[in-house]
Amino acid sequence: MPNKFYYIYILTNVYNTVLYLGMTNNLARRYLEHFLKANIGFTSKYNLNKLLYFEEFSNAYNTISREK
């Protein structure tokens, strides 16, 4: 059984004026979606494509707790 990891991450814009906190189980894929503006929403509206920080967790419960 492969190890499953979960991540919280913080994105900002080039001016570091807006922050976004997110959670995912695939950080590389999720970052690429934000970078390419694949989904219309908060991160595309404020042009958030700079990864400031991330943490890795081994279960979703701890990840959600940390995100909150």
N, C-alpha and C positions, 0 to 999 in steps of 0.2 A: 504494500500500500504506500503510495507516494506521500511525502510530507506536504501538507497544505499550509500555506502561510497567508496571513492577512496583513494589511498595511493601513496606517493612517498617514496622511500626507498634507502638507500645507503648500499652496500655490500663491503666487503674487504676480503683479505686473512688473514691467521694467522699472517703474518708478517706486516700487515697494509701497504703494499707497492703499492697496486693497488686499485682503487676505481671504483665502478659501480653505476650509478644512474638509477633507474627504476621506473615504474609506473604500478599499478595494481588495480583491484577492489576486490581482495581477497589476502591479504597479507600472510596469513598462507599457502595457496595453492602455491602461487608463491615462497615463501621461500623454501618450501619443494622441488619444482621442481629444484631450484638452488642447494640445498643441495644434492639431489640425482643425479644431473647432467643429468636430463631428456632430456635436449635439448643441442645439440652440439653448442657451440658458445663461446663468450667472457668469460662468467662467468665460464664455465667448463674448458676452456683453462688455465685460471689464477687461478683456484681453489678458487673462491670467494664464501665462504659459511658462512661468519660471518656478521650478521646484525649489522650495526653501528648505524643506525638512521632511523626513519620513521615519517611521518606526515600524518594525516587523514584529508580528505576534503569531503564536502557534494555534490560537483558537479565536473564533469570531466573538465570543463573549467578552474576552479581555480587550479586544480591539474596539468594540462598541463602547465599553466602559471608558477606555482611554479617550476616545473621540469626544465623548460627552464631557 
